[in-house]
Amino acid sequence: MIAEIQKEASSRMQSAVDHAREDLATIRTGRAHPAMFSKLTADYYGAPTPLQQLAQFTSPDPRSLLITPFDRSAISAIEKAIREADLGVNPGNDGNAVRIVMPQLTEERRKEYIKMARAKAEDARVAVRNVRRHSIDQLKKLQKDAEISEDDLSRAEKALDGTTKKYVEAVDEVLKNKEAELAEV
């Protein structure tokens, strides 16, 4: 029973780290990358459709992105979705594709993005700690119902603390990499 609770906790903590990694990937840096648009949807024939399902993303150079829709009638919907997302980019439409040139980040904007990244990382840390708290509550309930001993509870709590520390450090590492990427000129 203890092993199942620990395995579930580890799995849920890993998903919190993965979610943080995805969230941080959406924060814009000086380079163009398709992950910025992973959460955007465009109105395609009345249905909100993710941009990755509507178009192919290519990066001809580090600061520009070319979005080629599979259906040319979706160009205006893609362009509108990017404009409304307020990503700090201005899409241009040439009739066949949407071209996005990433403007150089100002120092003020970099600091703002770093602050945003830190907030998202803290949300992930809180999620990891919440999983720990929930798991410890489950263990205490088992101990109260006399299914495990107090020593088993203590060992399981120490193991959960180690697991929690490992995943919090993983979130910190993801944040450190994103901060380095944002600070890069």
C-alpha positions as CSV (number, residue, x, y, z in Angstrom):
1,M,0.0,0.0,0.0
2,I,2.8,2.4,0.9
3,A,4.6,1.6,-2.4
4,E,1.5,2.4,-4.4
5,I,1.1,5.8,-2.7
6,Q,4.7,6.6,-3.3
7,K,4.5,5.5,-6.9
8,E,1.4,7.6,-7.5
9,A,3.0,10.6,-5.8
10,S,6.1,10.3,-7.9
11,S,4.0,10.1,-11.1
12,R,2.0,13.1,-10.2
13,M,5.1,15.1,-9.2
14,Q,6.7,14.2,-12.6
15,S,3.6,15.5,-14.4
16,A,3.9,18.8,-12.5
17,V,7.5,19.1,-13.7
18,D,6.4,18.3,-17.2
19,H,3.7,20.8,-17.1
20,A,6.1,23.5,-15.8
21,R,8.5,22.6,-18.7
22,E,5.6,23.1,-21.2
23,D,4.5,26.3,-19.6
24,L,8.0,27.8,-19.6
25,A,8.4,26.8,-23.3
26,T,5.6,29.1,-24.2
27,I,7.5,32.1,-22.8
28,R,9.0,34.0,-25.7
29,T,12.8,34.4,-25.9
30,G,14.8,36.1,-28.6
31,R,14.7,33.0,-30.7
32,A,11.7,31.8,-32.7
33,H,10.3,28.4,-31.8
34,P,7.0,26.7,-32.4
35,A,6.4,26.0,-28.7
36,M,5.4,29.6,-28.3
37,F,2.2,28.8,-30.2
38,S,1.4,25.4,-28.7
39,K,-1.5,26.7,-26.6
40,L,-3.0,28.9,-29.3
41,T,-6.2,28.0,-31.1
42,A,-7.6,29.5,-34.3
43,D,-11.3,29.5,-35.3
44,Y,-11.3,27.1,-38.2
45,Y,-14.8,26.5,-39.7
46,G,-16.4,27.5,-36.4
47,A,-14.3,25.2,-34.2
48,P,-11.3,26.2,-32.1
49,T,-8.4,24.2,-33.5
50,P,-4.8,24.2,-32.2
51,L,-2.4,25.9,-34.6
52,Q,-0.2,22.7,-34.8
53,Q,-3.1,20.9,-36.5
54,L,-3.7,23.7,-39.0
55,A,-0.1,24.5,-40.2
56,Q,3.5,23.5,-40.5
57,F,6.0,25.5,-38.6
58,T,9.5,26.1,-40.0
59,S,12.3,28.4,-38.8
60,P,14.3,29.8,-41.8
61,D,16.6,31.6,-39.3
62,P,16.9,32.0,-35.6
63,R,14.7,35.1,-35.3
64,S,11.9,34.3,-37.8
65,L,9.2,31.7,-38.1
66,L,7.2,30.6,-41.1
67,I,3.8,29.1,-40.6
68,T,2.5,27.4,-43.7
69,P,-1.2,26.3,-43.3
70,F,-2.3,23.0,-44.8
71,D,-5.5,24.8,-46.0
72,R,-4.8,28.3,-47.4
73,S,-8.2,29.5,-46.3
74,A,-7.0,29.3,-42.7
75,I,-4.3,32.0,-43.1
76,S,-6.5,34.8,-41.8
77,A,-7.7,32.8,-38.8
78,I,-4.1,31.8,-37.9
79,E,-2.9,35.4,-38.3
80,K,-5.8,36.7,-36.1
81,A,-5.1,34.1,-33.4
82,I,-1.5,35.1,-33.2
83,R,-2.4,38.8,-33.1
84,E,-5.0,38.3,-30.3
85,A,-2.6,36.1,-28.2
86,D,-0.5,39.2,-27.4
87,L,2.8,37.5,-27.7
88,G,4.7,40.7,-28.7
89,V,5.0,39.6,-32.3
90,N,3.4,41.0,-35.4
91,P,2.5,38.3,-38.0
92,G,2.7,39.2,-41.7
93,N,0.7,37.4,-44.4
94,D,2.0,36.9,-47.9
95,G,-1.0,34.9,-49.2
96,N,0.7,31.5,-48.8
97,A,2.1,31.6,-45.3
98,V,2.3,33.7,-42.2
99,R,5.7,35.1,-41.4
100,I,6.7,36.2,-37.9
101,V,9.9,38.1,-37.2
102,M,10.8,38.1,-33.5
103,P,11.8,41.6,-32.4
104,Q,14.9,41.9,-30.2
105,L,14.0,41.7,-26.5
106,T,14.6,44.8,-24.5
107,E,16.2,44.5,-21.0
108,E,12.9,45.5,-19.4
109,R,11.0,42.9,-21.3
110,R,13.6,40.2,-20.4
111,K,13.1,41.0,-16.7
112,E,9.4,40.8,-17.1
113,Y,9.6,37.4,-18.8
114,I,12.0,36.1,-16.1
115,K,9.6,37.2,-13.5
116,M,6.8,35.4,-15.3
117,A,9.0,32.3,-15.6
118,R,9.7,32.4,-11.8
119,A,6.0,32.6,-11.1
120,K,5.2,29.6,-13.2
121,A,8.1,27.7,-11.6
122,E,6.7,28.5,-8.1
123,D,3.3,27.2,-9.2
124,A,5.0,23.9,-10.2
125,R,6.8,23.8,-6.8
126,V,3.5,24.3,-5.0
127,A,1.9,21.6,-7.1
128,V,4.7,19.2,-6.1
129,R,4.3,20.1,-2.4
130,N,0.6,19.6,-2.6
131,V,1.1,16.1,-4.0
132,R,3.4,15.4,-1.0
133,R,0.8,16.7,1.4
134,H,-1.9,14.7,-0.1
135,S,0.2,11.5,0.0
136,I,1.2,12.1,3.6
137,D,-2.5,12.5,4.5
138,Q,-3.2,9.1,2.8
139,L,-0.3,7.5,4.8
140,K,-1.6,9.0,8.1
141,K,-5.1,7.7,7.4
142,L,-3.5,4.2,6.9
143,Q,-1.7,4.5,10.2
144,K,-4.8,5.7,11.9
145,D,-6.7,2.7,10.6
146,A,-3.9,0.5,11.9
147,E,-2.9,-0.8,8.5
148,I,0.7,0.5,8.9
149,S,2.9,1.1,11.9
150,E,4.3,4.4,13.1
151,D,7.7,3.4,12.0
152,D,6.4,2.6,8.5
153,L,4.8,6.0,8.4
154,S,8.0,7.7,9.4
155,R,10.0,5.9,6.8
156,A,7.4,6.6,4.1
157,E,7.4,10.3,5.0
158,K,11.2,10.5,4.8
159,A,11.0,8.8,1.4
160,L,8.3,11.2,0.2
161,D,10.5,14.2,1.4
162,G,13.4,12.9,-0.7
163,T,11.1,12.4,-3.7
164,T,9.7,15.9,-3.2
165,K,13.2,17.4,-3.0
166,K,14.2,15.7,-6.2
167,Y,11.2,17.1,-8.2
168,V,11.5,20.6,-6.7
169,E,15.2,20.5,-7.8
170,A,14.0,19.4,-11.3
171,V,11.7,22.4,-11.5
172,D,14.5,24.7,-10.3
173,E,16.8,23.2,-13.1
174,V,14.1,23.9,-15.8
175,L,13.7,27.5,-14.5
176,K,17.5,28.0,-14.4
177,N,17.7,26.9,-18.1
178,K,14.9,29.2,-19.1
179,E,16.4,32.1,-17.2
180,A,19.7,31.6,-19.0
181,E,17.9,31.4,-22.3
182,L,16.1,34.7,-21.6
183,A,19.2,36.4,-20.4
184,E,21.1,35.5,-23.6
185,V,21.4,38.4,-26.0
